[in-house]
């Protein structure tokens, strides 16, 4: 089983590990694409920083994020599940998993990264800024680069897909268990960003504690983190009842 996680724009501070070693990363079939994309992003950050900042949707006050991309090849690194921060990763709380669940997490959790494609928990990478929907100046979007190399790696596996839309576009996974989180208020259903991330983080943690093989198994685990679950083929909807969020 693979559980595809969305990445986070926010990254940990105080990164102090060794520089990036592409040869050490999981999924070595992605090395060539990773290398080419790193080269392009570093070049843009150095030679066209304003254009890159705009492509990333950053304000002038966030220009330091572009400076991070200048030094990707020499910057210190952290393991992926220590580097990414935010609601999903706070609720996954990888560091507090029991030993057996941690081993299952190392085997099954995979972060969908716009820059590195796929990352396992212990893969060490530097802080960076690049989103799934980014259109690089003069180079175009990321899907044409990633789909040919990512999609073959995600076939033949049971995949639980927790990615957001922009990252799902980087690799299509026919047959994946698609998880949606919806707030149900008097029969009106909607996606709420904070609760979506909160619930997916909790679900990822629960999936590390109990092996699953089918959408029904995923639904059974999901019942521990939401108010109700509906299964339609390979789609699993997690329902949260009421208007107000009880999830802080």
Secondary structure as GFF3:
##gff-version 3
##sequence-region A 1 248
A	DSSP	beta_strand	2	6	.	.	.	ID=ss1
A	DSSP	three_ten_helix	22	24	.	.	.	ID=ss2
A	DSSP	three_ten_helix	28	30	.	.	.	ID=ss3
A	DSSP	alpha_helix	31	47	.	.	.	ID=ss4
A	DSSP	alpha_helix	49	55	.	.	.	ID=ss5
A	DSSP	three_ten_helix	60	62	.	.	.	ID=ss6
A	DSSP	alpha_helix	63	70	.	.	.	ID=ss7
A	DSSP	beta_strand	78	79	.	.	.	ID=ss8
A	DSSP	alpha_helix	80	83	.	.	.	ID=ss9
A	DSSP	alpha_helix	87	92	.	.	.	ID=ss10
A	DSSP	three_ten_helix	94	96	.	.	.	ID=ss11
A	DSSP	alpha_helix	99	108	.	.	.	ID=ss12
A	DSSP	beta_strand	109	113	.	.	.	ID=ss13
A	DSSP	beta_strand	117	120	.	.	.	ID=ss14
A	DSSP	beta_strand	124	125	.	.	.	ID=ss15
A	DSSP	beta_strand	135	136	.	.	.	ID=ss16
A	DSSP	beta_strand	140	141	.	.	.	ID=ss17
A	DSSP	alpha_helix	143	150	.	.	.	ID=ss18
A	DSSP	three_ten_helix	151	154	.	.	.	ID=ss19
A	DSSP	beta_strand	159	161	.	.	.	ID=ss20
A	DSSP	alpha_helix	165	168	.	.	.	ID=ss21
A	DSSP	beta_strand	177	185	.	.	.	ID=ss22
A	DSSP	beta_strand	188	190	.	.	.	ID=ss23
A	DSSP	alpha_helix	193	209	.	.	.	ID=ss24
A	DSSP	alpha_helix	215	222	.	.	.	ID=ss25
A	DSSP	beta_strand	228	232	.	.	.	ID=ss26
A	DSSP	beta_strand	235	241	.	.	.	ID=ss27
###
